Amino acid sequence: MVTILLKITQRTHITILDGITHRHPEILSGVPVFIGTRVPVRSLFDYLEGGDTLEEFLHQFPSVKREQAIAVLDASLQ
């Protein structure tokens, strides 16, 4: 599967980052998720926008690696 890099724009567009996130029509109907999980990337932004910390997000979703979350956050700033 070819991964397409998109930019996160105004926190409404989700980025597909090679090796970090992916989407597949059979996984959550194609919603971008962290690789190795069924956790939608959008959930990270929902948690942070709701006032939760990265630590709280990672505690709730232990299958998401810290490095994955940080890579997505870094990409959102570019």
N, CA, C and O atoms as a Tripos MOL2 file, in Angstrom:
@<TRIPOS>MOLECULE
protein
  312   311    78     0     0
PROTEIN
NO_CHARGES

@<TRIPOS>ATOM
      1 N           0.8430   -1.1750    0.0000 N.3       1 MET1
      2 CA          0.0000    0.0000    0.0000 C.3       1 MET1
      3 C           0.8890    1.2400    0.0000 C.2       1 MET1
      4 O           1.8010    1.3510    0.8190 O.2       1 MET1
      5 N           0.6330    2.1420   -0.8880 N.am      2 VAL2
      6 CA          1.3960    3.3810   -0.9720 C.3       2 VAL2
      7 C           0.8170    4.3610    0.0360 C.2       2 VAL2
      8 O          -0.3940    4.5760    0.0920 O.2       2 VAL2
      9 N           1.6880    4.9420    0.8180 N.am      3 THR3
     10 CA          1.2540    5.9150    1.8040 C.3       3 THR3
     11 C           1.3870    7.3080    1.2210 C.2       3 THR3
     12 O           2.4130    7.6480    0.6310 O.2       3 THR3
     13 N           0.3750    8.0940    1.3830 N.am      4 ILE4
     14 CA          0.3560    9.4480    0.8480 C.3       4 ILE4
     15 C           0.5520   10.4230    1.9990 C.2       4 ILE4
     16 O          -0.1160   10.3290    3.0290 O.2       4 ILE4
     17 N           1.4650   11.3490    1.8150 N.am      5 LEU5
     18 CA          1.6760   12.3800    2.8260 C.3       5 LEU5
     19 C           0.7320   13.5410    2.5660 C.2       5 LEU5
     20 O           0.7290   14.1280    1.4850 O.2       5 LEU5
     21 N          -0.0390   13.8490    3.5360 N.am      6 LEU6
     22 CA         -0.9180   15.0090    3.4990 C.3       6 LEU6
     23 C          -0.5010   15.9160    4.6470 C.2       6 LEU6
     24 O           0.1940   15.4620    5.5560 O.2       6 LEU6
     25 N          -0.8830   17.1180    4.6370 N.am      7 LYS7
     26 CA         -0.5860   18.0320    5.7370 C.3       7 LYS7
     27 C          -1.8070   18.1500    6.6390 C.2       7 LYS7
     28 O          -2.9470   18.0990    6.1770 O.2       7 LYS7
     29 N          -1.5510   18.3080    7.9220 N.am      8 ILE8
     30 CA         -2.6510   18.6070    8.8350 C.3       8 ILE8
     31 C          -2.8810   20.1070    8.7240 C.2       8 ILE8
     32 O          -1.9980   20.9100    9.0290 O.2       8 ILE8
     33 N          -4.0670   20.4680    8.2900 N.am      9 THR9
     34 CA         -4.3810   21.8640    8.0690 C.3       9 THR9
     35 C          -5.5120   22.2690    8.9980 C.2       9 THR9
     36 O          -6.6070   21.7090    8.9310 O.2       9 THR9
     37 N          -5.2590   23.2160    9.8410 N.am     10 GLN10
     38 CA         -6.2400   23.7310   10.7830 C.3      10 GLN10
     39 C          -6.8960   22.6020   11.5710 C.2      10 GLN10
     40 O          -8.0740   22.6860   11.9180 O.2      10 GLN10
     41 N          -6.1520   21.5740   11.8450 N.am     11 ARG11
     42 CA         -6.5820   20.4360   12.6590 C.3      11 ARG11
     43 C          -7.8400   19.7450   12.1380 C.2      11 ARG11
     44 O          -8.5420   19.0800   12.9000 O.2      11 ARG11
     45 N          -8.1230   19.8960   10.8700 N.am     12 THR12
     46 CA         -9.2610   19.1860   10.3090 C.3      12 THR12
     47 C          -8.8100   18.1300    9.3170 C.2      12 THR12
     48 O          -9.5350   17.1710    9.0480 O.2      12 THR12
     49 N          -7.6310   18.3010    8.7790 N.am     13 HIS13
     50 CA         -7.0660   17.3270    7.8450 C.3      13 HIS13
     51 C          -6.1180   16.4270    8.6190 C.2      13 HIS13
     52 O          -5.2730   16.9290    9.3600 O.2      13 HIS13
     53 N          -6.2320   15.1310    8.4720 N.am     14 ILE14
     54 CA         -5.3550   14.2020    9.1690 C.3      14 ILE14
     55 C          -4.2380   13.7860    8.2250 C.2      14 ILE14
     56 O          -4.4840   13.4610    7.0640 O.2      14 ILE14
     57 N          -3.0250   13.7980    8.7240 N.am     15 THR15
     58 CA         -1.8560   13.4280    7.9390 C.3      15 THR15
     59 C          -1.6600   11.9240    7.9520 C.2      15 THR15
     60 O          -1.8540   11.2700    8.9780 O.2      15 THR15
     61 N          -1.2770   11.3830    6.8150 N.am     16 ILE16
     62 CA         -0.8510    9.9920    6.7470 C.3      16 ILE16
     63 C           0.6650   10.0440    6.6690 C.2      16 ILE16
     64 O           1.2240   10.4620    5.6550 O.2      16 ILE16
     65 N           1.3260    9.6250    7.7280 N.am     17 LEU17
     66 CA          2.7820    9.6720    7.8110 C.3      17 LEU17
     67 C           3.3330    8.2700    7.6420 C.2      17 LEU17
     68 O           2.9660    7.3540    8.3780 O.2      17 LEU17
     69 N           4.2010    8.1100    6.6830 N.am     18 ASP18
     70 CA          4.7900    6.8050    6.3970 C.3      18 ASP18
     71 C           5.4530    6.2390    7.6510 C.2      18 ASP18
     72 O           6.3160    6.8840    8.2450 O.2      18 ASP18
     73 N           5.0530    5.0470    8.0490 N.am     19 GLY19
     74 CA          5.6270    4.3770    9.2060 C.3      19 GLY19
     75 C           5.0120    4.7710   10.5350 C.2      19 GLY19
     76 O           5.3310    4.1690   11.5600 O.2      19 GLY19
     77 N           4.1420    5.7640   10.5420 N.am     20 ILE20
     78 CA          3.5350    6.2370   11.7850 C.3      20 ILE20
     79 C           2.0260    6.0110   11.7780 C.2      20 ILE20
     80 O           1.4620    5.4910   12.7410 O.2      20 ILE20
     81 N           1.3870    6.4040   10.6940 N.am     21 THR21
     82 CA         -0.0640    6.2520   10.5730 C.3      21 THR21
     83 C          -0.3900    5.6210    9.2240 C.2      21 THR21
     84 O           0.4360    5.5970    8.3110 O.2      21 THR21
     85 N          -1.5940    5.1190    9.1250 N.am     22 HIS22
     86 CA         -2.0490    4.5860    7.8400 C.3      22 HIS22
     87 C          -3.5570    4.5360    7.8320 C.2      22 HIS22
     88 O          -4.2180    4.7310    8.8520 O.2      22 HIS22
     89 N          -4.0830    4.2690    6.6520 N.am     23 ARG23
     90 CA         -5.5240    4.0350    6.5590 C.3      23 ARG23
     91 C          -5.7700    2.9430    5.5460 C.2      23 ARG23
     92 O          -5.0530    2.7890    4.5570 O.2      23 ARG23
     93 N          -6.7960    2.2070    5.8290 N.am     24 HIS24
     94 CA         -7.1710    1.0710    4.9950 C.3      24 HIS24
     95 C          -8.6870    0.9690    5.0670 C.2      24 HIS24
     96 O          -9.2630    1.1220    6.1440 O.2      24 HIS24
     97 N          -9.3380    0.7150    3.9450 N.am     25 PRO25
     98 CA        -10.7990    0.6900    3.9440 C.3      25 PRO25
     99 C         -11.4080   -0.3230    4.9180 C.2      25 PRO25
    100 O         -12.5560   -0.1700    5.3350 O.2      25 PRO25
    101 N         -10.6480   -1.3460    5.2750 N.am     26 GLU26
    102 CA        -11.1910   -2.3620    6.1830 C.3      26 GLU26
    103 C         -10.8900   -2.0740    7.6540 C.2      26 GLU26
    104 O         -11.3200   -2.8200    8.5330 O.2      26 GLU26
    105 N         -10.1600   -1.0060    7.9200 N.am     27 ILE27
    106 CA         -9.8730   -0.6210    9.3030 C.3      27 ILE27
    107 C         -10.5910    0.6900    9.5820 C.2      27 ILE27
    108 O         -10.2280    1.7350    9.0430 O.2      27 ILE27
    109 N         -11.6070    0.6260   10.4230 N.am     28 LEU28
    110 CA        -12.4100    1.8040   10.7860 C.3      28 LEU28
    111 C         -12.8690    2.5870    9.5630 C.2      28 LEU28
    112 O         -12.8670    3.8180    9.5630 O.2      28 LEU28
    113 N         -13.2590    1.8670    8.5350 N.am     29 SER29
    114 CA        -13.7890    2.4630    7.3000 C.3      29 SER29
    115 C         -12.8350    3.4600    6.6520 C.2      29 SER29
    116 O         -13.2720    4.4230    6.0220 O.2      29 SER29
    117 N         -11.5410    3.2300    6.8070 N.am     30 GLY30
    118 CA        -10.5600    4.0860    6.1570 C.3      30 GLY30
    119 C         -10.1280    5.3030    6.9510 C.2      30 GLY30
    120 O          -9.3810    6.1410    6.4450 O.2      30 GLY30
    121 N         -10.5890    5.4120    8.1890 N.am     31 VAL31
    122 CA        -10.1610    6.5230    9.0470 C.3      31 VAL31
    123 C          -8.6740    6.3440    9.3550 C.2      31 VAL31
    124 O          -8.2610    5.2320    9.6830 O.2      31 VAL31
    125 N          -7.8580    7.3940    9.2640 N.am     32 PRO32
    126 CA         -6.4300    7.2630    9.5900 C.3      32 PRO32
    127 C          -6.2310    6.8240   11.0410 C.2      32 PRO32
    128 O          -6.8240    7.3840   11.9620 O.2      32 PRO32
    129 N          -5.3850    5.8120   11.2220 N.am     33 VAL33
    130 CA         -5.0910    5.2770   12.5540 C.3      33 VAL33
    131 C          -3.5810    5.2010   12.7380 C.2      33 VAL33
    132 O          -2.8180    5.2430   11.7730 O.2      33 VAL33
    133 N          -3.1670    5.0900   13.9940 N.am     34 PHE34
    134 CA         -1.7600    4.8530   14.2850 C.3      34 PHE34
    135 C          -1.4370    3.4230   13.8740 C.2      34 PHE34
    136 O          -2.2030    2.5070   14.1730 O.2      34 PHE34
    137 N          -0.3090    3.2200   13.1910 N.am     35 ILE35
    138 CA          0.0890    1.8830   12.7460 C.3      35 ILE35
    139 C           0.1780    0.9480   13.9430 C.2      35 ILE35
    140 O           0.6930    1.3140   14.9990 O.2      35 ILE35
    141 N          -0.3320   -0.2660   13.7590 N.am     36 GLY36
    142 CA         -0.3090   -1.2760   14.8080 C.3      36 GLY36
    143 C          -1.4490   -1.1500   15.7960 C.2      36 GLY36
    144 O          -1.5030   -1.8810   16.7860 O.2      36 GLY36
    145 N          -2.3760   -0.2120   15.5300 N.am     37 THR37
    146 CA         -3.5040    0.0110   16.4380 C.3      37 THR37
    147 C          -4.7780    0.2060   15.6260 C.2      37 THR37
    148 O          -4.7660    0.2150   14.3950 O.2      37 THR37
    149 N          -5.8560    0.3580   16.3440 N.am     38 ARG38
    150 CA         -7.1140    0.7840   15.7440 C.3      38 ARG38
    151 C          -7.5100    2.1370   16.3420 C.2      38 ARG38
    152 O          -8.6900    2.4810   16.4010 O.2      38 ARG38
    153 N          -6.5200    2.8810   16.7750 N.am     39 VAL39
    154 CA         -6.7510    4.1830   17.4080 C.3      39 VAL39
    155 C          -6.7080    5.2710   16.3380 C.2      39 VAL39
    156 O          -5.6720    5.4770   15.7060 O.2      39 VAL39
    157 N          -7.8200    5.9640   16.1350 N.am     40 PRO40
    158 CA         -7.8300    7.0390   15.1460 C.3      40 PRO40
    159 C          -6.8670    8.1620   15.5290 C.2      40 PRO40
    160 O          -6.7750    8.5410   16.6970 O.2      40 PRO40
    161 N          -6.1620    8.6800   14.5500 N.am     41 VAL41
    162 CA         -5.2530    9.8000   14.7710 C.3      41 VAL41
    163 C          -6.0290   10.9940   15.3260 C.2      41 VAL41
    164 O          -5.5250   11.7290   16.1750 O.2      41 VAL41
    165 N          -7.2240   11.1780   14.8550 N.am     42 ARG42
    166 CA         -8.0710   12.2940   15.3040 C.3      42 ARG42
    167 C          -8.2470   12.2840   16.8230 C.2      42 ARG42
    168 O          -8.3960   13.3390   17.4400 O.2      42 ARG42
    169 N          -8.2300   11.0930   17.4250 N.am     43 SER43
    170 CA         -8.4090   10.9870   18.8780 C.3      43 SER43
    171 C          -7.3420   11.7620   19.6340 C.2      43 SER43
    172 O          -7.6270   12.3610   20.6720 O.2      43 SER43
    173 N          -6.1240   11.7560   19.1260 N.am     44 LEU44
    174 CA         -5.0490   12.4990   19.7780 C.3      44 LEU44
    175 C          -5.4020   13.9810   19.8490 C.2      44 LEU44
    176 O          -5.2680   14.6050   20.9020 O.2      44 LEU44
    177 N          -5.8490   14.5390   18.7380 N.am     45 PHE45
    178 CA         -6.2030   15.9570   18.7110 C.3      45 PHE45
    179 C          -7.4380   16.2400   19.5480 C.2      45 PHE45
    180 O          -7.5270   17.2870   20.1900 O.2      45 PHE45
    181 N          -8.3930   15.3160   19.5460 N.am     46 ASP46
    182 CA         -9.5830   15.4890   20.3790 C.3      46 ASP46
    183 C          -9.2080   15.5630   21.8510 C.2      46 ASP46
    184 O          -9.7210   16.4080   22.5850 O.2      46 ASP46
    185 N          -8.3160   14.6830   22.2820 N.am     47 TYR47
    186 CA         -7.8700   14.6940   23.6780 C.3      47 TYR47
    187 C          -7.1870   16.0090   24.0160 C.2      47 TYR47
    188 O          -7.5130   16.6430   25.0190 O.2      47 TYR47
    189 N          -6.2460   16.4170   23.1830 N.am     48 LEU48
    190 CA         -5.4950   17.6390   23.4620 C.3      48 LEU48
    191 C          -6.3880   18.8760   23.4150 C.2      48 LEU48
    192 O          -6.2600   19.7700   24.2520 O.2      48 LEU48
    193 N          -7.2830   18.9260   22.4440 N.am     49 GLU49
    194 CA         -8.2020   20.0570   22.3430 C.3      49 GLU49
    195 C          -9.1670   20.0880   23.5160 C.2      49 GLU49
    196 O          -9.6650   21.1520   23.8850 O.2      49 GLU49
    197 N          -9.4360   18.9230   24.1050 N.am     50 GLY50
    198 CA        -10.3210   18.8360   25.2630 C.3      50 GLY50
    199 C          -9.6290   19.1510   26.5770 C.2      50 GLY50
    200 O         -10.2580   19.1080   27.6350 O.2      50 GLY50
    201 N          -8.3340   19.4700   26.5230 N.am     51 GLY51
    202 CA         -7.6130   19.8450   27.7260 C.3      51 GLY51
    203 C          -6.8110   18.7290   28.3640 C.2      51 GLY51
    204 O          -6.1510   18.9480   29.3800 O.2      51 GLY51
    205 N          -6.8530   17.5350   27.7890 N.am     52 ASP52
    206 CA         -6.0570   16.4300   28.3160 C.3      52 ASP52
    207 C          -4.6080   16.5810   27.8670 C.2      52 ASP52
    208 O          -4.3140   17.2960   26.9090 O.2      52 ASP52
    209 N          -3.7220   15.9070   28.5630 N.am     53 THR53
    210 CA         -2.3020   15.9470   28.2160 C.3      53 THR53
    211 C          -1.9500   14.7720   27.3150 C.2      53 THR53
    212 O          -2.7310   13.8330   27.1540 O.2      53 THR53
    213 N          -0.7720   14.8440   26.7400 N.am     54 LEU54
    214 CA         -0.2700   13.7210   25.9490 C.3      54 LEU54
    215 C          -0.1750   12.4790   26.8240 C.2      54 LEU54
    216 O          -0.4870   11.3760   26.3750 O.2      54 LEU54
    217 N           0.2520   12.6530   28.0640 N.am     55 GLU55
    218 CA          0.3610   11.5210   28.9940 C.3      55 GLU55
    219 C          -0.9870   10.8440   29.2040 C.2      55 GLU55
    220 O          -1.0710    9.6160   29.2300 O.2      55 GLU55
    221 N          -2.0340   11.6370   29.3510 N.am     56 GLU56
    222 CA         -3.3730   11.0750   29.5470 C.3      56 GLU56
    223 C          -3.8200   10.3030   28.3060 C.2      56 GLU56
    224 O          -4.4040    9.2250   28.4110 O.2      56 GLU56
    225 N          -3.5410   10.8640   27.1370 N.am     57 PHE57
    226 CA         -3.8840   10.1680   25.8980 C.3      57 PHE57
    227 C          -3.1580    8.8290   25.8220 C.2      57 PHE57
    228 O          -3.7740    7.8020   25.5360 O.2      57 PHE57
    229 N          -1.8550    8.8380   26.0770 N.am     58 LEU58
    230 CA         -1.0630    7.6050   25.9980 C.3      58 LEU58
    231 C          -1.5010    6.5860   27.0440 C.2      58 LEU58
    232 O          -1.4380    5.3810   26.8010 O.2      58 LEU58
    233 N          -1.9390    7.0550   28.1900 N.am     59 HIS59
    234 CA         -2.4450    6.1440   29.2280 C.3      59 HIS59
    235 C          -3.7430    5.4760   28.7650 C.2      59 HIS59
    236 O          -3.9470    4.2840   28.9920 O.2      59 HIS59
    237 N          -4.6110    6.2440   28.1210 N.am     60 GLN60
    238 CA         -5.8880    5.7060   27.6250 C.3      60 GLN60
    239 C          -5.7000    4.7860   26.4220 C.2      60 GLN60
    240 O          -6.4940    3.8700   26.2110 O.2      60 GLN60
    241 N          -4.6580    5.0260   25.6370 N.am     61 PHE61
    242 CA         -4.4030    4.2530   24.4270 C.3      61 PHE61
    243 C          -2.9760    3.7060   24.4680 C.2      61 PHE61
    244 O          -2.1060    4.1890   23.7430 O.2      61 PHE61
    245 N          -2.7320    2.7050   25.3080 N.am     62 PRO62
    246 CA         -1.3660    2.1950   25.4850 C.3      62 PRO62
    247 C          -0.7630    1.5630   24.2310 C.2      62 PRO62
    248 O           0.4500    1.3650   24.1670 O.2      62 PRO62
    249 N          -1.5850    1.2490   23.2440 N.am     63 SER63
    250 CA         -1.0410    0.6750   22.0090 C.3      63 SER63
    251 C          -0.3690    1.7340   21.1340 C.2      63 SER63
    252 O           0.3930    1.3940   20.2280 O.2      63 SER63
    253 N          -0.6430    3.0070   21.3950 N.am     64 VAL64
    254 CA          0.0050    4.0900   20.6520 C.3      64 VAL64
    255 C           1.3400    4.3900   21.3240 C.2      64 VAL64
    256 O           1.4010    4.6320   22.5290 O.2      64 VAL64
    257 N           2.3970    4.3710   20.5350 N.am     65 LYS65
    258 CA          3.7290    4.6710   21.0640 C.3      65 LYS65
    259 C           3.9210    6.1840   21.1620 C.2      65 LYS65
    260 O           3.4220    6.9500   20.3370 O.2      65 LYS65
    261 N           4.6450    6.5820   22.1770 N.am     66 ARG66
    262 CA          4.9370    8.0040   22.3790 C.3      66 ARG66
    263 C           5.5440    8.6080   21.1090 C.2      66 ARG66
    264 O           5.1840    9.7170   20.7120 O.2      66 ARG66
    265 N           6.4570    7.8800   20.4780 N.am     67 GLU67
    266 CA          7.1200    8.3810   19.2750 C.3      67 GLU67
    267 C           6.1170    8.6410   18.1540 C.2      67 GLU67
    268 O           6.2630    9.5970   17.3930 O.2      67 GLU67
    269 N           5.0930    7.7800   18.0550 N.am     68 GLN68
    270 CA          4.0690    7.9730   17.0290 C.3      68 GLN68
    271 C           3.3010    9.2670   17.2900 C.2      68 GLN68
    272 O           3.1050   10.0780   16.3840 O.2      68 GLN68
    273 N           2.8750    9.4480   18.5210 N.am     69 ALA69
    274 CA          2.0920   10.6360   18.8660 C.3      69 ALA69
    275 C           2.9090   11.9050   18.6410 C.2      69 ALA69
    276 O           2.3990   12.8830   18.0950 O.2      69 ALA69
    277 N           4.1550   11.8930   19.0540 N.am     70 ILE70
    278 CA          5.0070   13.0690   18.8890 C.3      70 ILE70
    279 C           5.2490   13.3620   17.4090 C.2      70 ILE70
    280 O           5.2580   14.5250   17.0050 O.2      70 ILE70
    281 N           5.4420   12.3310   16.6050 N.am     71 ALA71
    282 CA          5.6440   12.5330   15.1630 C.3      71 ALA71
    283 C           4.4220   13.1850   14.5290 C.2      71 ALA71
    284 O           4.5570   14.0660   13.6800 O.2      71 ALA71
    285 N           3.2320   12.7580   14.9370 N.am     72 VAL72
    286 CA          2.0050   13.3490   14.4000 C.3      72 VAL72
    287 C           1.8910   14.8060   14.8420 C.2      72 VAL72
    288 O           1.5320   15.6740   14.0460 O.2      72 VAL72
    289 N           2.1930   15.0700   16.1020 N.am     73 LEU73
    290 CA          2.1260   16.4520   16.5910 C.3      73 LEU73
    291 C           3.1480   17.3340   15.8780 C.2      73 LEU73
    292 O           2.8380   18.4650   15.5040 O.2      73 LEU73
    293 N           4.3490   16.8270   15.6930 N.am     74 ASP74
    294 CA          5.3750   17.5870   14.9670 C.3      74 ASP74
    295 C           4.9170   17.8960   13.5440 C.2      74 ASP74
    296 O           5.0950   19.0140   13.0610 O.2      74 ASP74
    297 N           4.3320   16.9120   12.8780 N.am     75 ALA75
    298 CA          3.8590   17.1110   11.5020 C.3      75 ALA75
    299 C           2.7470   18.1510   11.4470 C.2      75 ALA75
    300 O           2.6140   18.8730   10.4590 O.2      75 ALA75
    301 N           1.9540   18.2260   12.5030 N.am     76 SER76
    302 CA          0.8470   19.1840   12.5050 C.3      76 SER76
    303 C           1.3370   20.6230   12.6090 C.2      76 SER76
    304 O           0.6120   21.5570   12.2660 O.2      76 SER76
    305 N           2.5650   20.8000   13.0800 N.am     77 LEU77
    306 CA          3.1230   22.1470   13.2270 C.3      77 LEU77
    307 C           3.8170   22.6400   11.9690 C.2      77 LEU77
    308 O           4.1520   23.8200   11.8670 O.2      77 LEU77
    309 N           4.0330   21.7570   11.0200 N.am     78 GLN78
    310 CA          4.7540   22.1360    9.7970 C.3      78 GLN78
    311 C           3.8230   22.6430    8.7300 C.2      78 GLN78
    312 O           4.2690   23.0030    7.6410 O.2      78 GLN78
@<TRIPOS>BOND
     1     1     2 1
     2     2     3 1
     3     3     4 2
     4     3     5 am
     5     5     6 1
     6     6     7 1
     7     7     8 2
     8     7     9 am
     9     9    10 1
    10    10    11 1
    11    11    12 2
    12    11    13 am
    13    13    14 1
    14    14    15 1
    15    15    16 2
    16    15    17 am
    17    17    18 1
    18    18    19 1
    19    19    20 2
    20    19    21 am
    21    21    22 1
    22    22    23 1
    23    23    24 2
    24    23    25 am
    25    25    26 1
    26    26    27 1
    27    27    28 2
    28    27    29 am
    29    29    30 1
    30    30    31 1
    31    31    32 2
    32    31    33 am
    33    33    34 1
    34    34    35 1
    35    35    36 2
    36    35    37 am
    37    37    38 1
    38    38    39 1
    39    39    40 2
    40    39    41 am
    41    41    42 1
    42    42    43 1
    43    43    44 2
    44    43    45 am
    45    45    46 1
    46    46    47 1
    47    47    48 2
    48    47    49 am
    49    49    50 1
    50    50    51 1
    51    51    52 2
    52    51    53 am
    53    53    54 1
    54    54    55 1
    55    55    56 2
    56    55    57 am
    57    57    58 1
    58    58    59 1
    59    59    60 2
    60    59    61 am
    61    61    62 1
    62    62    63 1
    63    63    64 2
    64    63    65 am
    65    65    66 1
    66    66    67 1
    67    67    68 2
    68    67    69 am
    69    69    70 1
    70    70    71 1
    71    71    72 2
    72    71    73 am
    73    73    74 1
    74    74    75 1
    75    75    76 2
    76    75    77 am
    77    77    78 1
    78    78    79 1
    79    79    80 2
    80    79    81 am
    81    81    82 1
    82    82    83 1
    83    83    84 2
    84    83    85 am
    85    85    86 1
    86    86    87 1
    87    87    88 2
    88    87    89 am
    89    89    90 1
    90    90    91 1
    91    91    92 2
    92    91    93 am
    93    93    94 1
    94    94    95 1
    95    95    96 2
    96    95    97 am
    97    97    98 1
    98    98    99 1
    99    99   100 2
   100    99   101 am
   101   101   102 1
   102   102   103 1
   103   103   104 2
   104   103   105 am
   105   105   106 1
   106   106   107 1
   107   107   108 2
   108   107   109 am
   109   109   110 1
   110   110   111 1
   111   111   112 2
   112   111   113 am
   113   113   114 1
   114   114   115 1
   115   115   116 2
   116   115   117 am
   117   117   118 1
   118   118   119 1
   119   119   120 2
   120   119   121 am
   121   121   122 1
   122   122   123 1
   123   123   124 2
   124   123   125 am
   125   125   126 1
   126   126   127 1
   127   127   128 2
   128   127   129 am
   129   129   130 1
   130   130   131 1
   131   131   132 2
   132   131   133 am
   133   133   134 1
   134   134   135 1
   135   135   136 2
   136   135   137 am
   137   137   138 1
   138   138   139 1
   139   139   140 2
   140   139   141 am
   141   141   142 1
   142   142   143 1
   143   143   144 2
   144   143   145 am
   145   145   146 1
   146   146   147 1
   147   147   148 2
   148   147   149 am
   149   149   150 1
   150   150   151 1
   151   151   152 2
   152   151   153 am
   153   153   154 1
   154   154   155 1
   155   155   156 2
   156   155   157 am
   157   157   158 1
   158   158   159 1
   159   159   160 2
   160   159   161 am
   161   161   162 1
   162   162   163 1
   163   163   164 2
   164   163   165 am
   165   165   166 1
   166   166   167 1
   167   167   168 2
   168   167   169 am
   169   169   170 1
   170   170   171 1
   171   171   172 2
   172   171   173 am
   173   173   174 1
   174   174   175 1
   175   175   176 2
   176   175   177 am
   177   177   178 1
   178   178   179 1
   179   179   180 2
   180   179   181 am
   181   181   182 1
   182   182   183 1
   183   183   184 2
   184   183   185 am
   185   185   186 1
   186   186   187 1
   187   187   188 2
   188   187   189 am
   189   189   190 1
   190   190   191 1
   191   191   192 2
   192   191   193 am
   193   193   194 1
   194   194   195 1
   195   195   196 2
   196   195   197 am
   197   197   198 1
   198   198   199 1
   199   199   200 2
   200   199   201 am
   201   201   202 1
   202   202   203 1
   203   203   204 2
   204   203   205 am
   205   205   206 1
   206   206   207 1
   207   207   208 2
   208   207   209 am
   209   209   210 1
   210   210   211 1
   211   211   212 2
   212   211   213 am
   213   213   214 1
   214   214   215 1
   215   215   216 2
   216   215   217 am
   217   217   218 1
   218   218   219 1
   219   219   220 2
   220   219   221 am
   221   221   222 1
   222   222   223 1
   223   223   224 2
   224   223   225 am
   225   225   226 1
   226   226   227 1
   227   227   228 2
   228   227   229 am
   229   229   230 1
   230   230   231 1
   231   231   232 2
   232   231   233 am
   233   233   234 1
   234   234   235 1
   235   235   236 2
   236   235   237 am
   237   237   238 1
   238   238   239 1
   239   239   240 2
   240   239   241 am
   241   241   242 1
   242   242   243 1
   243   243   244 2
   244   243   245 am
   245   245   246 1
   246   246   247 1
   247   247   248 2
   248   247   249 am
   249   249   250 1
   250   250   251 1
   251   251   252 2
   252   251   253 am
   253   253   254 1
   254   254   255 1
   255   255   256 2
   256   255   257 am
   257   257   258 1
   258   258   259 1
   259   259   260 2
   260   259   261 am
   261   261   262 1
   262   262   263 1
   263   263   264 2
   264   263   265 am
   265   265   266 1
   266   266   267 1
   267   267   268 2
   268   267   269 am
   269   269   270 1
   270   270   271 1
   271   271   272 2
   272   271   273 am
   273   273   274 1
   274   274   275 1
   275   275   276 2
   276   275   277 am
   277   277   278 1
   278   278   279 1
   279   279   280 2
   280   279   281 am
   281   281   282 1
   282   282   283 1
   283   283   284 2
   284   283   285 am
   285   285   286 1
   286   286   287 1
   287   287   288 2
   288   287   289 am
   289   289   290 1
   290   290   291 1
   291   291   292 2
   292   291   293 am
   293   293   294 1
   294   294   295 1
   295   295   296 2
   296   295   297 am
   297   297   298 1
   298   298   299 1
   299   299   300 2
   300   299   301 am
   301   301   302 1
   302   302   303 1
   303   303   304 2
   304   303   305 am
   305   305   306 1
   306   306   307 1
   307   307   308 2
   308   307   309 am
   309   309   310 1
   310   310   311 1
   311   311   312 2
@<TRIPOS>SUBSTRUCTURE
     1 MET1         2 RESIDUE 1 A MET
     2 VAL2         6 RESIDUE 1 A VAL
     3 THR3        10 RESIDUE 1 A THR
     4 ILE4        14 RESIDUE 1 A ILE
     5 LEU5        18 RESIDUE 1 A LEU
     6 LEU6        22 RESIDUE 1 A LEU
     7 LYS7        26 RESIDUE 1 A LYS
     8 ILE8        30 RESIDUE 1 A ILE
     9 THR9        34 RESIDUE 1 A THR
    10 GLN10       38 RESIDUE 1 A GLN
    11 ARG11       42 RESIDUE 1 A ARG
    12 THR12       46 RESIDUE 1 A THR
    13 HIS13       50 RESIDUE 1 A HIS
    14 ILE14       54 RESIDUE 1 A ILE
    15 THR15       58 RESIDUE 1 A THR
    16 ILE16       62 RESIDUE 1 A ILE
    17 LEU17       66 RESIDUE 1 A LEU
    18 ASP18       70 RESIDUE 1 A ASP
    19 GLY19       74 RESIDUE 1 A GLY
    20 ILE20       78 RESIDUE 1 A ILE
    21 THR21       82 RESIDUE 1 A THR
    22 HIS22       86 RESIDUE 1 A HIS
    23 ARG23       90 RESIDUE 1 A ARG
    24 HIS24       94 RESIDUE 1 A HIS
    25 PRO25       98 RESIDUE 1 A PRO
    26 GLU26      102 RESIDUE 1 A GLU
    27 ILE27      106 RESIDUE 1 A ILE
    28 LEU28      110 RESIDUE 1 A LEU
    29 SER29      114 RESIDUE 1 A SER
    30 GLY30      118 RESIDUE 1 A GLY
    31 VAL31      122 RESIDUE 1 A VAL
    32 PRO32      126 RESIDUE 1 A PRO
    33 VAL33      130 RESIDUE 1 A VAL
    34 PHE34      134 RESIDUE 1 A PHE
    35 ILE35      138 RESIDUE 1 A ILE
    36 GLY36      142 RESIDUE 1 A GLY
    37 THR37      146 RESIDUE 1 A THR
    38 ARG38      150 RESIDUE 1 A ARG
    39 VAL39      154 RESIDUE 1 A VAL
    40 PRO40      158 RESIDUE 1 A PRO
    41 VAL41      162 RESIDUE 1 A VAL
    42 ARG42      166 RESIDUE 1 A ARG
    43 SER43      170 RESIDUE 1 A SER
    44 LEU44      174 RESIDUE 1 A LEU
    45 PHE45      178 RESIDUE 1 A PHE
    46 ASP46      182 RESIDUE 1 A ASP
    47 TYR47      186 RESIDUE 1 A TYR
    48 LEU48      190 RESIDUE 1 A LEU
    49 GLU49      194 RESIDUE 1 A GLU
    50 GLY50      198 RESIDUE 1 A GLY
    51 GLY51      202 RESIDUE 1 A GLY
    52 ASP52      206 RESIDUE 1 A ASP
    53 THR53      210 RESIDUE 1 A THR
    54 LEU54      214 RESIDUE 1 A LEU
    55 GLU55      218 RESIDUE 1 A GLU
    56 GLU56      222 RESIDUE 1 A GLU
    57 PHE57      226 RESIDUE 1 A PHE
    58 LEU58      230 RESIDUE 1 A LEU
    59 HIS59      234 RESIDUE 1 A HIS
    60 GLN60      238 RESIDUE 1 A GLN
    61 PHE61      242 RESIDUE 1 A PHE
    62 PRO62      246 RESIDUE 1 A PRO
    63 SER63      250 RESIDUE 1 A SER
    64 VAL64      254 RESIDUE 1 A VAL
    65 LYS65      258 RESIDUE 1 A LYS
    66 ARG66      262 RESIDUE 1 A ARG
    67 GLU67      266 RESIDUE 1 A GLU
    68 GLN68      270 RESIDUE 1 A GLN
    69 ALA69      274 RESIDUE 1 A ALA
    70 ILE70      278 RESIDUE 1 A ILE
    71 ALA71      282 RESIDUE 1 A ALA
    72 VAL72      286 RESIDUE 1 A VAL
    73 LEU73      290 RESIDUE 1 A LEU
    74 ASP74      294 RESIDUE 1 A ASP
    75 ALA75      298 RESIDUE 1 A ALA
    76 SER76      302 RESIDUE 1 A SER
    77 LEU77      306 RESIDUE 1 A LEU
    78 GLN78      310 RESIDUE 1 A GLN
